[in-house]
Amino acid sequence: MSFPRYAKYKESGVEWLGDVPEHWDVLPLKNNFKIVGGSTPKSEVEAFWDGDILWATPSDLSKRESVYINDTQRKITADGLASCGTSLVPHASIILSTRAPIGSLAIAEAAMCTNQGCKSLVPAEHSNSVYFAHLLSICTTELNIRGKGTTFLEISGDELGAFRTPTPPLAEQTQIAAFLDRETAKIDALVAEQRRLMELLKEKRQAVISHAVTQGLNPNAPMKPSGIEWLGDVPEHWEVTRIANVFREVAEPGIDELPILSVSIHHGVSDKEIDEEDMDRKVTRSDDRSKYKQVAPDDLVYNMMRAWQGGFGTVTVAGMVSPAYVVARPLKRIETAYIEHLLRTPQAIEQMRRHSRGVTDFRLRLYWDEFKNIQITLPPEDEAKAICVKISEMEKSFGAMTAGCEELITLLQERRTALISAAVTGQIDVRPLTEAQVA
């Protein structure tokens, strides 16, 4: 859809803004808003939380896709507010994160105060908060440029107040705001639809894999009770056994010639050494490679602390893994990738969690003596290979559909940003559209 432009433009005098409609002003934010800083209650004030007064933080803003925040925010007491050295700001104020990343924002639906990571923009009578919220949403780069600090970037109240923005007459601000609310809501609905589709694809993928690894590919195969609650009925000719009858634990010291492989919750075992810069910042790598454990193709490797989260996988190349991992080597010819798929089902993950030891989830460890007693089902090798091939084909199909959803979401979000930018800077004239809507 194409939009008309204004009849006449003038130079704004602001580099990032360019030309604006001739009848618009370009004013510092302080001409349109009173800027109020925030603060955190002093620690010596007792029981300042769980009061009746809304209190917002930058994280409250960054979690929201909407431009509104409401009474789900944390609350403080009147004593807590008094200790902050700040004041309540009225509803319709723009709450803006002024610490890196600078620019997350929302509009207050009720009176509230904020911590020191935010500033509140209280609108003047001639300022429409929704118009300026849309405007500021496309100004994050410019706002961050104006941030200062060594530990973290922060934009001061003075710098924020001096930030010059396009300012149409109030009636026109209201028209632009109404247009953008309507059009962005349509785009947001399309994005939400694609995200729902991605979730459905994820659920469908997991259901297909779970069915394949527990019931096989032949829908007419005779079934038998497995005797294991989490497995249910399995094909009659499949073996039901313990992991100890299929794998043994090995712990061979590493050697210099072998690459150090990583184990991902989502992607299993890597097929090459991970670069230092790509490593998790919590991981430290030892120069003594003998401290690592050797792995060979078809080994099953798992992270003791994260197995119940999916931290395991099938080895495809000779290499080494962290000494914190358990290495399980097949006792006979099997399709280890099939076992990995089986163990990634939600039911199997729950079994690994139940067999793990620890006081809390964050301290759970799955030791070999517990892992080896988990019962699994085992098809003949050729059938297990056929299941893995089918799963691989299915994952490519689901991956392509998911990538299509992600690509569409990206295009919609780019469209949303471009539409907002064009409307709030006067590159398109939406007045005829809003007037036609009213008519």
ROTI-806123 format. One record per residue (C-alpha): x, y, z. Coordinates in nm, 3 decimals, always signed. Each point is the difference from the previous one (the first is absolute). Layout:
! ROTI-806123
- c1, c2, c3
- X, Y, Z .
...
//
This chain:
! ROTI-806123
- c1, c2, c3
- +0.000, +0.000, +0.000 .
- +0.137, +0.344, -0.094 .
- -0.050, +0.308, +0.214 .
- -0.015, +0.368, -0.102 .
- +0.266, +0.249, +0.105 .
- -0.049, +0.348, +0.141 .
- -0.017, +0.290, -0.247 .
- +0.298, +0.191, +0.139 .
- +0.309, -0.085, +0.206 .
- +0.277, +0.191, +0.174 .
- +0.341, -0.084, +0.141 .
- -0.026, -0.123, +0.356 .
- +0.353, +0.099, +0.097 .
- +0.042, -0.347, +0.152 .
- +0.231, -0.233, -0.192 .
- -0.176, -0.330, +0.077 .
- -0.341, +0.150, -0.073 .
- +0.043, +0.172, -0.336 .
- -0.290, +0.203, -0.141 .
- -0.333, +0.025, +0.184 .
- -0.342, +0.139, -0.102 .
- +0.012, +0.378, -0.024 .
- -0.255, +0.061, +0.278 .
- +0.166, -0.234, +0.253 .
- +0.228, +0.120, +0.278 .
- +0.325, -0.170, +0.100 .
- +0.030, +0.040, +0.377 .
- +0.205, -0.137, +0.290 .
- -0.186, -0.266, +0.197 .
- -0.006, +0.230, +0.304 .
- -0.239, +0.227, -0.195 .
- -0.249, -0.285, -0.017 .
- +0.066, -0.192, +0.321 .
- +0.102, +0.045, +0.360 .
- +0.284, -0.247, +0.057 .
- -0.006, -0.175, +0.339 .
- +0.282, -0.223, +0.125 .
- -0.048, -0.320, +0.198 .
- +0.168, -0.159, +0.300 .
- +0.006, -0.314, +0.214 .
- -0.118, +0.009, +0.363 .
- +0.273, +0.017, +0.260 .
- +0.085, -0.336, +0.152 .
- -0.064, +0.117, +0.356 .
- -0.368, +0.062, -0.076 .
- -0.186, -0.304, +0.128 .
- -0.261, -0.181, -0.208 .
- +0.004, +0.239, -0.294 .
- -0.116, -0.270, -0.241 .
- -0.349, -0.148, -0.038 .
- -0.173, +0.332, +0.042 .
- -0.259, +0.167, -0.223 .
- +0.222, +0.224, -0.214 .
- +0.118, -0.125, -0.341 .
- +0.376, -0.005, -0.052 .
- +0.153, -0.076, -0.341 .
- +0.352, -0.099, -0.109 .
- +0.174, -0.022, -0.339 .
- -0.064, -0.376, -0.008 .
- -0.375, +0.068, +0.025 .
- +0.029, +0.199, -0.322 .
- +0.228, -0.231, -0.198 .
- -0.230, -0.299, +0.052 .
- -0.297, +0.170, -0.166 .
- -0.097, +0.007, -0.365 .
- -0.285, +0.239, +0.075 .
- +0.055, +0.369, +0.065 .
- -0.199, -0.025, +0.323 .
- +0.083, -0.112, +0.354 .
- -0.260, -0.058, +0.269 .
- -0.053, -0.103, +0.359 .
- +0.191, -0.328, -0.033 .
- +0.317, +0.190, +0.095 .
- +0.170, -0.042, +0.337 .
- -0.144, +0.222, +0.273 .
- +0.150, +0.196, +0.289 .
- -0.137, +0.167, +0.312 .
- -0.045, +0.372, +0.059 .
- +0.305, -0.009, +0.230 .
- +0.199, -0.166, -0.274 .
- -0.103, +0.269, -0.246 .
- +0.092, +0.275, +0.244 .
- +0.346, -0.152, +0.046 .
- +0.060, +0.000, -0.376 .
- +0.019, +0.376, -0.026 .
- -0.228, -0.013, -0.301 .
- -0.369, +0.040, -0.065 .
- -0.291, -0.172, -0.169 .
- -0.058, +0.083, -0.362 .
- -0.352, -0.004, -0.145 .
- -0.147, -0.252, -0.241 .
- +0.083, +0.066, -0.366 .
- +0.360, +0.078, +0.097 .
- +0.263, -0.164, -0.220 .
- +0.230, -0.222, +0.206 .
- +0.339, -0.018, -0.175 .
- +0.303, -0.214, +0.077 .
- +0.293, +0.243, +0.017 .
- +0.271, -0.256, +0.076 .
- +0.149, -0.233, -0.260 .
- -0.168, -0.121, -0.199 .
- -0.157, +0.345, -0.011 .
- -0.339, +0.036, -0.165 .
- -0.234, -0.272, +0.128 .
- -0.324, +0.175, +0.087 .
- -0.365, -0.032, +0.091 .
- -0.294, +0.223, +0.080 .
- -0.128, -0.009, +0.358 .
- -0.366, -0.096, +0.029 .
- +0.001, +0.110, +0.364 .
- +0.199, +0.230, +0.228 .
- +0.340, -0.150, +0.086 .
- +0.362, +0.064, +0.084 .
- +0.318, -0.162, -0.131 .
- +0.347, -0.102, +0.106 .
- +0.310, +0.194, -0.101 .
- +0.036, -0.188, -0.327 .
- -0.305, +0.181, -0.140 .
- -0.125, +0.349, -0.054 .
- -0.363, +0.098, -0.032 .
- -0.120, +0.243, -0.265 .
- -0.309, +0.178, +0.128 .
- -0.182, +0.148, -0.301 .
- -0.093, +0.365, -0.031 .
- -0.354, +0.086, -0.108 .
- +0.112, +0.036, -0.361 .
- +0.172, -0.341, -0.012 .
- -0.149, -0.338, -0.090 .
- +0.185, -0.279, +0.184 .
- -0.083, -0.267, -0.256 .
- +0.143, +0.206, -0.288 .
- +0.322, +0.066, +0.192 .
- +0.026, -0.362, +0.117 .
- -0.009, -0.113, -0.362 .
- +0.251, +0.270, -0.089 .
- +0.244, -0.091, +0.279 .
- -0.027, -0.369, -0.092 .
- +0.192, +0.073, -0.323 .
- +0.255, +0.226, +0.172 .
- +0.192, -0.260, +0.201 .
- +0.319, +0.041, -0.204 .
- -0.002, +0.377, +0.044 .
- -0.075, -0.027, +0.371 .
- +0.280, -0.252, +0.055 .
- +0.244, +0.227, -0.185 .
- -0.077, +0.265, +0.261 .
- +0.061, -0.238, +0.290 .
- +0.311, +0.042, +0.214 .
- +0.178, -0.219, +0.253 .
- +0.283, -0.251, +0.044 .
- -0.177, -0.280, +0.189 .
- -0.322, +0.036, -0.202 .
- -0.151, +0.256, -0.233 .
- -0.255, +0.237, +0.149 .
- -0.172, +0.302, -0.147 .
- -0.046, +0.287, +0.245 .
- -0.321, +0.192, +0.055 .
- +0.159, +0.311, -0.153 .
- +0.118, -0.190, -0.309 .
- -0.339, -0.165, -0.038 .
- -0.179, +0.331, +0.043 .
- +0.218, +0.158, -0.270 .
- -0.074, -0.278, -0.249 .
- -0.178, +0.168, -0.293 .
- -0.303, -0.170, -0.149 .
- -0.258, +0.077, -0.271 .
- -0.311, +0.151, +0.159 .
- -0.320, +0.028, -0.206 .
- -0.304, +0.188, +0.134 .
- -0.182, -0.196, +0.272 .
- -0.293, -0.098, -0.226 .
- +0.242, -0.141, -0.254 .
- +0.196, -0.185, +0.269 .
- -0.327, -0.164, +0.099 .
- -0.079, -0.096, -0.359 .
- +0.345, -0.153, -0.051 .
- -0.025, -0.186, +0.330 .
- -0.341, -0.144, -0.092 .
- +0.125, -0.106, -0.343 .
- +0.308, -0.171, +0.142 .
- -0.191, -0.171, +0.279 .
- -0.238, -0.145, -0.257 .
- +0.262, -0.103, -0.256 .
- +0.257, -0.134, +0.245 .
- -0.272, -0.204, +0.169 .
- -0.066, -0.170, -0.335 .
- +0.370, -0.073, -0.045 .
- +0.036, -0.119, +0.360 .
- -0.292, -0.238, -0.053 .
- +0.174, -0.147, -0.306 .
- +0.324, -0.039, +0.195 .
- -0.185, -0.170, +0.286 .
- -0.163, -0.234, -0.251 .
- +0.340, -0.101, -0.139 .
- +0.135, -0.057, +0.351 .
- -0.298, -0.218, +0.084 .
- +0.067, -0.196, -0.318 .
- +0.363, -0.046, +0.103 .
- -0.112, -0.134, +0.338 .
- -0.240, -0.240, -0.171 .
- +0.278, -0.116, -0.232 .
- +0.225, -0.055, +0.302 .
- -0.270, -0.204, +0.175 .
- -0.074, -0.197, -0.317 .
- +0.370, -0.072, -0.052 .
- +0.036, -0.132, +0.355 .
- -0.315, -0.211, -0.031 .
- +0.119, -0.156, -0.328 .
- +0.344, -0.080, +0.145 .
- -0.146, -0.142, +0.320 .
- -0.234, -0.225, -0.197 .
- +0.278, -0.119, -0.233 .
- +0.248, -0.091, +0.275 .
- -0.255, -0.175, +0.223 .
- -0.235, -0.161, -0.253 .
- +0.200, -0.016, -0.323 .
- -0.095, +0.085, -0.356 .
- -0.235, -0.289, -0.072 .
- -0.351, +0.088, +0.123 .
- -0.107, -0.366, -0.042 .
- +0.282, -0.151, +0.208 .
- -0.125, -0.229, +0.282 .
- +0.050, +0.168, +0.339 .
- +0.082, -0.127, +0.350 .
- +0.005, +0.163, +0.343 .
- +0.353, +0.119, +0.072 .
- -0.048, -0.033, +0.375 .
- +0.138, +0.353, +0.030 .
- -0.250, +0.270, +0.084 .
- +0.163, +0.279, -0.199 .
- +0.037, -0.214, -0.313 .
- -0.342, -0.168, -0.007 .
- -0.059, -0.249, -0.283 .
- +0.287, -0.060, -0.244 .
- +0.035, -0.215, -0.316 .
- -0.003, -0.367, +0.090 .
- +0.341, -0.075, -0.151 .
- +0.180, +0.288, +0.176 .
- +0.228, -0.068, +0.296 .
- -0.066, +0.167, +0.336 .
- +0.321, +0.031, +0.200 .
- +0.213, +0.211, +0.230 .
- +0.257, +0.249, -0.130 .
- +0.263, -0.208, +0.186 .
- -0.065, -0.285, -0.244 .
- +0.067, +0.223, -0.298 .
- +0.278, +0.238, +0.116 .
- +0.300, -0.003, +0.233 .
- +0.163, +0.306, +0.157 .
- +0.349, +0.087, -0.128 .
- +0.245, +0.266, +0.114 .
- +0.302, +0.004, -0.230 .
- +0.232, +0.303, +0.046 .
- +0.018, +0.247, -0.287 .
- +0.290, +0.048, -0.240 .
- +0.130, +0.312, -0.175 .
- -0.098, -0.110, -0.352 .
- -0.374, -0.015, +0.071 .
- -0.244, +0.294, -0.014 .
- -0.193, +0.108, +0.308 .
- -0.370, -0.043, -0.076 .
- -0.291, +0.181, +0.160 .
- -0.336, -0.141, +0.110 .
- -0.308, +0.216, -0.057 .
- -0.342, -0.039, +0.158 .
- -0.163, +0.061, -0.337 .
- +0.250, -0.136, -0.252 .
- +0.183, -0.285, +0.174 .
- +0.373, -0.058, -0.057 .
- +0.191, +0.225, -0.240 .
- +0.198, -0.149, -0.288 .
- +0.298, +0.235, +0.038 .
- +0.187, +0.195, +0.264 .
- -0.183, +0.312, +0.110 .
- +0.185, +0.332, -0.033 .
- +0.104, +0.175, +0.320 .
- -0.212, +0.305, -0.080 .
- -0.309, -0.217, -0.052 .
- +0.030, -0.179, +0.332 .
- -0.244, +0.060, +0.282 .
- +0.156, +0.273, +0.215 .
- -0.040, -0.228, +0.304 .
- +0.219, -0.271, -0.159 .
- +0.374, -0.004, +0.059 .
- +0.226, -0.210, -0.220 .
- +0.306, -0.174, +0.141 .
- +0.329, -0.006, -0.194 .
- +0.059, -0.355, +0.129 .
- -0.202, -0.209, -0.243 .
- +0.060, -0.318, +0.199 .
- -0.261, +0.130, +0.246 .
- -0.269, -0.048, -0.265 .
- -0.173, -0.326, -0.088 .
- +0.040, -0.165, -0.339 .
- -0.312, -0.075, -0.200 .
- -0.052, -0.208, -0.313 .
- -0.276, -0.009, -0.264 .
- -0.324, -0.154, +0.135 .
- +0.086, +0.079, +0.363 .
- -0.280, +0.158, +0.202 .
- +0.119, +0.298, +0.204 .
- -0.189, +0.191, +0.267 .
- +0.061, +0.289, +0.236 .
- -0.072, -0.127, +0.351 .
- -0.152, +0.332, +0.108 .
- -0.205, +0.062, -0.313 .
- -0.103, -0.342, -0.129 .
- -0.355, +0.050, +0.125 .
- -0.010, +0.323, -0.203 .
- +0.119, -0.170, -0.320 .
- +0.376, +0.042, +0.047 .
- +0.104, -0.317, -0.182 .
- +0.057, -0.131, -0.349 .
- +0.151, -0.249, -0.244 .
- +0.365, +0.032, -0.095 .
- +0.067, +0.007, -0.375 .
- +0.378, +0.068, -0.007 .
- +0.294, -0.103, +0.217 .
- +0.072, +0.268, +0.257 .
- -0.004, +0.095, +0.367 .
- -0.257, +0.139, +0.240 .
- +0.008, +0.168, +0.339 .
- +0.089, -0.220, +0.298 .
- -0.338, +0.107, +0.143 .
- -0.170, -0.213, -0.267 .
- -0.081, -0.370, +0.014 .
- +0.106, -0.202, -0.305 .
- -0.210, -0.312, -0.074 .
- +0.139, -0.240, -0.264 .
- -0.221, -0.258, -0.176 .
- +0.049, -0.363, +0.102 .
- -0.131, -0.117, -0.338 .
- -0.095, +0.139, -0.340 .
- -0.286, +0.241, +0.056 .
- -0.128, +0.324, -0.149 .
- +0.101, +0.240, +0.277 .
- -0.186, +0.286, -0.170 .
- -0.321, -0.194, +0.059 .
- +0.076, -0.013, +0.375 .
- +0.065, +0.374, -0.005 .
- -0.339, +0.065, -0.164 .
- -0.167, -0.227, +0.255 .
- +0.168, +0.175, +0.292 .
- -0.108, +0.339, -0.133 .
- -0.370, -0.085, +0.033 .
- -0.171, +0.185, +0.287 .
- -0.071, -0.330, +0.175 .
- +0.366, -0.106, -0.009 .
- +0.119, +0.343, +0.111 .
- -0.225, -0.037, +0.305 .
- +0.157, -0.341, +0.071 .
- +0.348, +0.155, -0.009 .
- -0.113, +0.276, +0.232 .
- -0.144, -0.256, +0.242 .
- +0.323, -0.201, -0.003 .
- +0.212, +0.312, +0.061 .
- +0.118, +0.085, +0.349 .
- +0.002, +0.343, +0.160 .
- -0.180, +0.235, +0.236 .
- -0.131, +0.233, -0.272 .
- -0.039, -0.013, -0.377 .
- +0.311, +0.217, -0.039 .
- +0.209, -0.258, +0.189 .
- -0.137, -0.320, -0.151 .
- +0.261, -0.246, -0.126 .
- -0.061, -0.317, -0.200 .
- +0.272, -0.246, +0.094 .
- +0.079, -0.306, -0.211 .
- -0.119, -0.238, +0.274 .
- -0.344, +0.158, -0.026 .
- -0.002, +0.060, -0.375 .
- +0.085, -0.364, -0.082 .
- -0.315, -0.121, +0.175 .
- -0.238, +0.201, -0.219 .
- -0.202, -0.240, -0.213 .
- -0.031, +0.054, -0.374 .
- -0.146, -0.170, -0.302 .
- +0.229, -0.121, -0.277 .
- -0.111, -0.083, -0.358 .
- +0.212, -0.211, -0.235 .
- +0.293, +0.200, -0.137 .
- -0.137, +0.035, -0.355 .
- -0.335, +0.120, +0.134 .
- +0.169, +0.247, +0.237 .
- +0.196, +0.139, -0.299 .
- -0.323, +0.035, -0.202 .
- -0.160, +0.190, +0.291 .
- +0.299, +0.237, +0.018 .
- -0.016, +0.061, -0.377 .
- -0.372, +0.075, +0.024 .
- +0.055, +0.236, +0.292 .
- +0.277, +0.179, -0.193 .
- -0.230, +0.048, -0.300 .
- -0.281, +0.121, +0.222 .
- +0.228, +0.245, +0.183 .
- +0.110, +0.150, -0.332 .
- -0.365, +0.051, -0.093 .
- -0.093, +0.151, +0.336 .
- +0.319, +0.209, -0.006 .
- -0.092, +0.145, -0.339 .
- -0.351, +0.088, +0.119 .
- +0.135, +0.157, +0.318 .
- +0.258, +0.199, -0.197 .
- -0.283, +0.125, -0.222 .
- -0.189, +0.121, +0.308 .
- +0.311, +0.171, +0.137 .
- +0.065, +0.170, -0.334 .
- -0.358, +0.128, -0.014 .
- +0.024, +0.127, +0.359 .
- +0.318, +0.189, -0.090 .
- -0.167, +0.157, -0.304 .
- -0.308, +0.097, +0.203 .
- +0.212, +0.155, +0.274 .
- +0.200, +0.194, -0.259 .
- -0.326, +0.114, -0.155 .
- -0.127, +0.108, +0.342 .
- +0.313, +0.203, +0.074 .
- +0.000, +0.161, -0.345 .
- -0.367, +0.095, +0.030 .
- +0.050, +0.157, +0.342 .
- +0.309, +0.187, -0.118 .
- -0.174, +0.138, -0.308 .
- -0.308, +0.113, +0.193 .
- +0.166, +0.165, +0.303 .
- +0.258, +0.184, -0.210 .
- -0.255, +0.127, -0.250 .
- +0.125, -0.194, -0.301 .
- -0.358, -0.111, -0.060 .
- -0.324, +0.188, +0.065 .
- -0.245, -0.226, +0.183 .
- -0.261, +0.271, +0.067 .
- -0.222, -0.093, -0.297 .
- +0.001, -0.362, +0.115 .
- -0.101, +0.079, +0.357 .
- -0.262, +0.251, -0.116 .
- -0.147, -0.262, -0.237 .
- -0.004, -0.248, +0.288 .
- -0.197, +0.241, +0.217 .
- -0.238, +0.081, -0.284 .
//
